[in-house]
C-alpha cells in the first residue's frame, strides 16, 4: 500500500492535512467498525485497511502543534544515508514556496526516509520519496533525496544479481537529479561494476 492508496482509502486528495486525515478516518472507522457490522466480512476488511492507511499516513503527516526541528539537506552523493551536520547550524527559513504544513511534512518525511535507508528498506524509502516528490514537485532537495534512494536501491539490486532491474533504477536516479555531479559519478561506477560482474565467468 503506497501513500496514494492511503489517501484514496480515506476519501482524501494527496497531501491532505493531519486534521482532514483524522476526521475522515474517524468517520469511516465508525461506519465500518466490526462492532457496527458484526457479521460483515467485507466491512471488517475495510476497517482493517482504513486503520493501516491511517497509521501509515500518521508517520509522515505531523500534527498541527508539532514544530519541526531544524535540519540540513543530505550532502550530494551521500552513499548510505542522509546525514545532518554534527555542528549546530543556524536555522534556515523555509523556502518561500512552501506552506508551513508542507515544510513540516517535508522534514517529517526526511526523518522517516533516513530510517528506511538505514534499515535498507529501499522499496519503502522510494515509495515515501516518490509521494513527497509528487506533493512538492518543484523542490530540488526532495528530487535529490529521491534520486539517492533510486541509486541505493539500484546498488542493492546489483549485489542481488538483478542486473536489469538495477540498471532501471540507476537510470531513474540520473533522470531524477541530472545535474548532481557526485551522484552521476557514483552511478557511472555502479554501472561499470554491473558490466564487470556480468562479464565475469559464472
Backbone as numpy.savetxt, mean C-alpha at the origin, in Angstrom:
# Nx Ny Nz CAx CAy CAz Cx Cy Cz
-8.58 -9.55 -0.77 -9.43 -8.37 -0.77 -8.54 -7.12 -0.77
-8.67 -6.25 -1.82 -7.89 -5.03 -1.82 -8.72 -3.88 -1.26
-8.13 -2.70 -1.21 -8.81 -1.59 -0.58 -10.02 -1.12 -1.39
-9.94 -1.26 -2.73 -11.09 -0.92 -3.55 -12.28 -1.80 -3.22
-12.03 -3.10 -3.02 -13.09 -4.03 -2.63 -13.69 -3.64 -1.28
-12.81 -3.23 -0.37 -13.29 -2.84 0.98 -14.26 -1.67 0.90
-13.87 -0.66 0.14 -14.76 0.50 0.00 -16.08 0.10 -0.65
-15.99 -0.73 -1.69 -17.22 -1.14 -2.39 -18.14 -1.94 -1.48
-17.57 -2.83 -0.68 -18.38 -3.62 0.25 -19.16 -2.72 1.21
-18.52 -1.64 1.61 -19.16 -0.72 2.55 -20.00 0.34 1.85
-20.11 0.23 0.52 -20.94 1.16 -0.23 -20.36 2.56 -0.29
-19.02 2.65 -0.30 -18.37 3.96 -0.26 -17.44 4.13 -1.46
-17.12 5.37 -1.74 -16.15 5.66 -2.78 -14.75 5.59 -2.18
-13.76 5.27 -3.01 -12.38 5.18 -2.55 -11.95 6.50 -1.91
-11.30 6.39 -0.75 -10.84 7.58 -0.06 -11.83 8.18 0.91
-12.93 7.46 1.18 -13.93 7.97 2.14 -13.29 8.18 3.51
-13.83 9.10 4.28 -13.26 9.46 5.57 -13.50 8.37 6.62
-12.77 8.48 7.71 -12.92 7.56 8.84 -14.37 7.56 9.33
-14.94 8.75 9.45 -16.32 8.88 9.93 -17.30 8.16 9.01
-17.11 8.32 7.69 -18.00 7.68 6.72 -17.87 6.16 6.78
-16.63 5.68 6.89 -16.39 4.23 6.96 -17.07 3.65 8.20
-16.89 4.32 9.32 -17.46 3.83 10.57 -18.99 3.82 10.52
-19.57 4.91 10.00 -21.02 5.01 9.94 -21.62 3.95 9.01
-20.96 3.76 7.86 -21.47 2.78 6.89 -21.36 1.37 7.45
-20.23 1.08 8.13 -20.07 -0.26 8.71 -21.15 -0.52 9.76
-21.40 0.43 10.63 -22.40 0.23 11.68 -23.78 -0.03 11.08
-24.10 0.73 10.05 -25.42 0.57 9.42 -25.55 -0.81 8.77
-24.52 -1.22 8.01 -24.59 -2.51 7.30 -24.43 -3.69 8.26
-23.59 -3.52 9.28 -23.41 -4.61 10.25 -24.70 -4.89 10.99
-25.43 -3.85 11.29 -26.73 -4.04 11.95 -27.70 -4.77 11.03
-27.62 -4.43 9.75 -28.53 -5.05 8.77 -28.25 -6.54 8.58
-26.93 -6.90 8.57 -26.55 -8.28 8.25 -26.10 -9.09 9.47
-26.23 -8.55 10.65 -25.75 -9.23 11.85 -26.43 -10.59 12.01
-25.65 -11.63 12.38 -26.24 -12.98 12.55 -27.37 -13.03 13.57
-27.34 -12.15 14.56 -28.42 -12.14 15.55 -29.74 -11.68 14.92
-29.61 -10.83 13.92 -30.82 -10.33 13.22 -31.28 -11.35 12.18
-30.31 -12.10 11.62 -30.61 -13.08 10.56 -30.05 -14.45 10.98
-30.64 -15.08 11.98 -30.06 -16.29 12.57 -29.94 -17.48 11.62
-30.79 -17.59 10.63 -30.77 -18.76 9.74 -30.34 -18.40 8.32
-29.78 -17.21 8.15 -29.42 -16.75 6.81 -27.90 -16.84 6.64
-27.47 -17.86 5.90 -26.04 -18.08 5.71 -25.39 -16.95 4.90
-26.12 -16.45 3.90 -25.57 -15.37 3.07 -25.38 -14.10 3.89
-26.32 -13.84 4.78 -26.20 -12.65 5.63 -24.99 -12.77 6.55
-24.75 -13.97 7.06 -23.59 -14.20 7.92 -22.29 -13.98 7.16
-22.23 -14.50 5.94 -21.03 -14.33 5.11 -20.80 -12.86 4.78
-21.90 -12.15 4.51 -21.82 -10.73 4.23 -21.31 -9.97 5.45
-21.79 -10.34 6.62 -21.37 -9.68 7.86 -19.87 -9.89 8.10
-19.39 -11.12 7.86 -17.96 -11.41 8.03 -17.13 -10.59 7.06
-17.56 -10.53 5.80 -16.83 -9.76 4.79 -16.80 -8.28 5.13
-17.92 -7.76 5.61 -17.99 -6.35 6.01 -17.02 -6.06 7.15
-16.98 -6.97 8.11 -16.10 -6.78 9.26 -14.64 -6.80 8.85
-14.28 -7.73 7.95 -12.90 -7.81 7.48 -12.52 -6.54 6.72
-13.44 -6.06 5.87 -13.18 -4.82 5.10 -13.01 -3.63 6.04
-13.86 -3.56 7.04 -13.81 -2.47 8.01 -12.47 -2.47 8.76
-12.05 -3.64 9.23 -10.79 -3.74 9.97 -9.60 -3.36 9.09
-9.64 -3.78 7.83 -8.54 -3.47 6.92 -8.43 -1.97 6.67
-9.58 -1.32 6.46 -9.57 0.12 6.21 -9.11 0.90 7.43
-9.44 0.41 8.62 -9.02 1.11 9.84 -7.50 1.14 9.99
-6.82 0.22 9.32 -5.36 0.19 9.38 -4.73 1.37 8.64
-5.46 1.92 7.67 -4.87 2.98 6.85 -5.58 4.32 6.96
-6.77 4.34 7.56 -7.49 5.60 7.70 -7.45 6.02 9.16
-6.70 7.07 9.49 -6.60 7.48 10.89 -7.87 8.15 11.36
-8.22 8.01 12.64 -9.38 8.72 13.17 -9.13 10.22 13.15
-10.19 11.04 13.18 -10.04 12.49 13.06 -9.13 13.12 14.09
-9.08 12.54 15.29 -8.30 13.17 16.35 -6.82 12.82 16.29
-6.42 11.90 15.41 -5.02 11.50 15.36 -4.20 12.58 14.67
-3.09 12.97 15.27 -2.15 13.90 14.66 -0.97 13.11 14.15
-0.66 13.19 12.86 0.43 12.38 12.32 1.79 12.82 12.84
2.68 11.85 13.02 4.04 12.16 13.40 4.78 12.67 12.17
5.71 13.57 12.41 6.49 14.06 11.28 7.32 12.92 10.73
7.37 12.82 9.41 8.08 11.72 8.76 8.85 12.26 7.58
9.81 11.52 7.16 10.59 11.88 5.99 10.38 10.81 4.94
10.38 11.17 3.65 10.22 10.17 2.60 11.43 9.25 2.53
11.26 8.05 1.94 12.38 7.13 1.83 13.46 7.67 0.91
14.68 7.28 1.15 15.76 7.67 0.27 15.57 6.96 -1.06
15.97 7.62 -2.12 15.83 7.01 -3.45 16.64 5.74 -3.52
16.03 4.66 -4.02 16.72 3.40 -4.20 16.89 2.61 -2.92
16.14 2.91 -1.89 16.23 2.15 -0.64 15.98 0.68 -0.95
16.83 -0.22 -0.47 16.78 -1.59 -0.93 15.83 -2.48 -0.13
15.78 -2.31 1.17 15.00 -3.27 1.94 13.80 -2.66 2.63
13.88 -1.38 2.99 12.74 -0.75 3.65 12.90 0.75 3.58
11.85 1.47 3.89 11.92 2.90 3.95 12.46 3.29 5.32
13.48 4.11 5.37 14.07 4.50 6.64 13.86 5.98 6.87
13.56 6.32 8.10 13.50 7.72 8.47 14.83 8.11 9.10
15.24 9.38 8.97 16.51 9.81 9.57 16.49 9.62 11.08
17.63 9.21 11.63 17.71 9.04 13.08 17.79 10.39 13.79
18.39 11.38 13.12 18.48 12.71 13.70 17.16 13.43 13.47
16.68 14.09 14.53 15.39 14.79 14.42 15.48 15.88 13.37
14.47 15.96 12.55 14.42 16.96 11.47 13.27 17.92 11.74
13.37 19.13 11.21 12.24 20.06 11.35 11.00 19.50 10.69
9.86 19.82 11.25 8.61 19.33 10.69 8.34 20.08 9.39
8.19 19.32 8.30 7.90 19.94 7.01 6.40 20.14 6.85
5.98 21.26 6.30 4.55 21.44 6.05 4.08 20.48 4.98
2.83 20.12 5.05 2.30 19.19 4.04 2.23 19.90 2.70
2.37 19.15 1.59 2.25 19.76 0.28 0.91 20.49 0.15
0.89 21.62 -0.54 -0.33 22.44 -0.58 -1.52 21.75 -1.23
-1.26 20.72 -2.07 -2.37 20.07 -2.76 -3.04 19.00 -1.90
-2.48 18.71 -0.72 -3.07 17.66 0.12 -3.94 18.28 1.20
-5.12 17.71 1.37 -5.95 18.10 2.49 -5.38 17.48 3.77
-5.87 17.95 4.91 -5.38 17.40 6.19 -5.65 15.90 6.28
-6.83 15.47 5.82 -7.17 14.05 5.88 -6.25 13.25 4.96
-5.98 13.77 3.76 -5.10 13.07 2.82 -3.68 12.98 3.37
-3.25 14.05 4.03 -1.91 14.06 4.63 -1.79 12.98 5.70
-2.80 12.86 6.55 -2.79 11.84 7.59 -2.84 10.44 6.97
-3.69 10.29 5.96 -3.81 9.00 5.28 -2.48 8.59 4.65
-1.81 9.55 4.03 -0.53 9.27 3.36 0.49 8.71 4.34
0.66 9.37 5.47 1.72 8.94 6.39 1.31 7.75 7.23
0.02 7.58 7.45 -0.45 6.35 8.11 -0.17 5.15 7.20
-0.43 5.33 5.91 -0.16 4.27 4.94 1.34 4.00 4.84
2.13 5.05 4.88 3.59 4.93 4.85 4.09 4.00 5.96
3.53 4.19 7.16 3.95 3.36 8.29 3.55 1.89 8.07
2.34 1.67 7.57 1.90 0.30 7.30 2.72 -0.32 6.19
3.07 0.49 5.20 3.87 0.00 4.08 5.24 -0.48 4.57
5.85 0.26 5.47 7.13 -0.17 6.04 6.99 -1.53 6.72
5.90 -1.70 7.46 5.71 -2.97 8.17 5.58 -4.14 7.19
4.82 -3.93 6.11 4.67 -4.98 5.10 6.01 -5.32 4.46
6.79 -4.31 4.11 8.07 -4.55 3.45 9.07 -5.22 4.38
9.08 -4.80 5.63 9.98 -5.43 6.59 9.63 -6.90 6.79
8.34 -7.23 6.71 7.89 -8.61 6.86 7.94 -9.37 5.53
8.43 -8.71 4.48 8.51 -9.29 3.13 7.15 -9.73 2.61
6.13 -8.98 3.00 4.77 -9.22 2.51 4.56 -8.30 1.30
5.25 -8.62 0.20 5.30 -7.72 -0.94 3.96 -7.54 -1.66
3.17 -8.60 -1.87 1.87 -8.38 -2.52 0.98 -7.42 -1.72
1.00 -7.57 -0.37 0.20 -6.67 0.46 0.73 -5.24 0.38
2.06 -5.11 0.35 2.66 -3.78 0.24 2.27 -3.11 -1.07
2.31 -3.89 -2.15 1.96 -3.34 -3.46 0.50 -2.93 -3.50
-0.38 -3.77 -2.97 -1.81 -3.44 -2.94 -2.05 -2.15 -2.17
-1.36 -2.00 -1.06 -1.50 -0.80 -0.24 -0.98 0.43 -0.99
0.21 0.31 -1.58 0.81 1.44 -2.30 -0.01 1.81 -3.54
-0.55 0.82 -4.24 -1.37 1.11 -5.42 -2.63 1.86 -5.03
-3.25 1.46 -3.92 -4.46 2.15 -3.47 -4.15 3.60 -3.12
-3.02 3.83 -2.47 -2.64 5.20 -2.12 -2.29 6.00 -3.37
-1.59 5.37 -4.32 -1.22 6.06 -5.56 -2.46 6.44 -6.37
-3.49 5.60 -6.30 -4.74 5.93 -6.99 -5.41 7.12 -6.31
-5.31 7.16 -5.00 -5.94 8.25 -4.24 -5.16 9.56 -4.40
-3.82 9.46 -4.40 -2.95 10.64 -4.50 -2.11 10.52 -5.76
-2.75 10.60 -6.89 -2.10 10.27 -8.17 -0.99 11.24 -8.56
-0.98 12.45 -8.00 0.03 13.43 -8.38 1.17 13.54 -7.36
1.19 12.68 -6.39 2.19 12.76 -5.33 3.44 11.97 -5.74
4.56 12.67 -5.91 5.79 12.02 -6.38 6.35 11.05 -5.34
6.20 11.37 -4.06 6.70 10.46 -3.02 5.95 9.14 -3.05
4.65 9.20 -3.21 3.84 7.99 -3.24 4.23 7.13 -4.45
4.46 7.77 -5.60 4.90 7.02 -6.78 6.24 6.33 -6.51
7.12 7.01 -5.80 8.42 6.41 -5.47 8.24 5.19 -4.57
7.36 5.31 -3.58 7.12 4.17 -2.69 6.58 2.98 -3.46
5.66 3.26 -4.39 5.08 2.17 -5.19 6.15 1.52 -6.07
7.00 2.35 -6.68 8.06 1.81 -7.55 9.02 0.93 -6.75
9.38 1.36 -5.54 10.28 0.57 -4.71 9.62 -0.75 -4.32
8.32 -0.70 -4.04 7.61 -1.93 -3.70 7.61 -2.91 -4.87
7.38 -2.40 -6.08 7.44 -3.24 -7.28 8.83 -3.87 -7.42
9.87 -3.05 -7.22 11.24 -3.54 -7.41 11.59 -4.62 -6.40
11.21 -4.41 -5.15 11.53 -5.40 -4.12 10.79 -6.72 -4.35
9.56 -6.63 -4.84 8.80 -7.85 -5.17 9.44 -8.55 -6.37
9.88 -7.77 -7.36 10.56 -8.36 -8.50 11.82 -9.09 -8.09
12.59 -8.48 -7.18 13.82 -9.10 -6.68 13.51 -10.41 -5.94
12.43 -10.39 -5.16 12.04 -11.60 -4.44 11.63 -12.70 -5.42
10.96 -12.32 -6.49 10.54 -13.31 -7.49 11.74 -13.91 -8.22
12.80 -13.12 -8.40 14.03 -13.67 -9.01 14.57 -14.79 -8.13
14.59 -14.55 -6.83 15.08 -15.57 -5.89 14.22 -16.82 -5.94
12.93 -16.64 -6.27 12.03 -17.78 -6.38 12.04 -18.41 -7.77
12.92 -17.90 -8.65 13.06 -18.39 -10.04 11.79 -18.15 -10.88
11.00 -17.16 -10.51 9.83 -16.80 -11.31 10.21 -15.62 -12.20
11.01 -15.91 -13.23 11.66 -14.87 -14.01 10.70 -13.99 -14.81
9.70 -14.60 -15.41 8.76 -13.82 -16.22 8.00 -12.81 -15.36
7.51 -13.29 -14.25 6.77 -12.41 -13.34 7.70 -11.34 -12.75
8.93 -11.73 -12.45 9.90 -10.78 -11.90 10.16 -9.64 -12.89
10.32 -9.99 -14.16 10.57 -8.97 -15.18 9.41 -7.98 -15.28
8.20 -8.50 -15.17 7.02 -7.64 -15.25 7.04 -6.59 -14.14
7.36 -7.03 -12.91 7.34 -6.09 -11.78 8.53 -5.14 -11.81
9.67 -5.59 -12.29 10.82 -4.69 -12.41 10.53 -3.61 -13.45
9.90 -3.99 -14.55 9.54 -3.00 -15.56 8.46 -2.04 -15.05
7.56 -2.56 -14.22 6.57 -1.69 -13.59 7.24 -0.64 -12.71
8.29 -1.06 -12.00 9.02 -0.13 -11.14 9.60 1.02 -11.95
10.22 0.69 -13.09 10.82 1.73 -13.95 9.75 2.65 -14.53
8.63 2.07 -14.92 7.56 2.87 -15.51 6.92 3.79 -14.48
6.83 3.32 -13.23 6.18 4.10 -12.18 7.01 5.30 -11.77
8.34 5.12 -11.70 9.22 6.21 -11.26 10.41 6.31 -12.22
10.17 6.73 -13.47 11.20 6.65 -14.52 12.39 7.58 -14.32
12.25 8.62 -13.49 13.34 9.58 -13.33 14.20 9.32 -12.10
13.95 8.21 -11.42 14.71 7.84 -10.23 15.97 7.09 -10.68
17.11 7.80 -10.72 18.34 7.21 -11.26 18.85 6.05 -10.40
18.73 6.20 -9.08 19.20 5.13 -8.20 18.36 3.86 -8.39
17.05 4.04 -8.50 16.17 2.89 -8.73 16.47 2.26 -10.09
16.66 3.09 -11.10 16.97 2.60 -12.44 18.23 1.73 -12.41
19.26 2.21 -11.70 20.52 1.46 -11.62 20.31 0.11 -10.94
19.54 0.10 -9.86 19.28 -1.15 -9.15 18.49 -2.14 -10.00
17.48 -1.63 -10.70 16.66 -2.51 -11.54 17.50 -3.10 -12.67
18.40 -2.30 -13.23 19.26 -2.83 -14.29 20.14 -3.97 -13.76
20.63 -3.81 -12.53 21.42 -4.90 -11.92 20.56 -6.14 -11.69
19.31 -5.90 -11.27 18.40 -7.04 -11.07 18.14 -7.77 -12.38
17.95 -7.02 -13.46 17.69 -7.63 -14.76 18.92 -8.41 -15.25
20.12 -7.85 -15.00 21.34 -8.57 -15.39 21.48 -9.86 -14.58
21.12 -9.78 -13.30 21.17 -10.98 -12.46 20.21 -12.04 -12.98
19.04 -11.59 -13.45 18.07 -12.51 -14.03 18.65 -13.23 -15.24
19.32 -12.44 -16.10 19.89 -13.03 -17.31 20.98 -14.05 -16.96
21.77 -13.73 -15.94 22.84 -14.64 -15.51 22.25 -15.96 -15.00
21.22 -15.85 -14.17 20.59 -17.05 -13.61 19.95 -17.88 -14.71
19.25 -17.19 -15.65 18.58 -17.90 -16.74 19.57 -18.61 -17.66
20.75 -18.01 -17.81 21.73 -18.58 -18.74 22.57 -19.69 -18.10
22.56 -19.75 -16.77 23.39 -20.77 -16.10 22.80 -22.16 -16.30
23.66 -23.18 -16.36 23.16 -24.57 -16.56 22.26 -24.99 -15.40
21.21 -25.71 -15.72 20.26 -26.17 -14.69 20.70 -27.52 -14.15
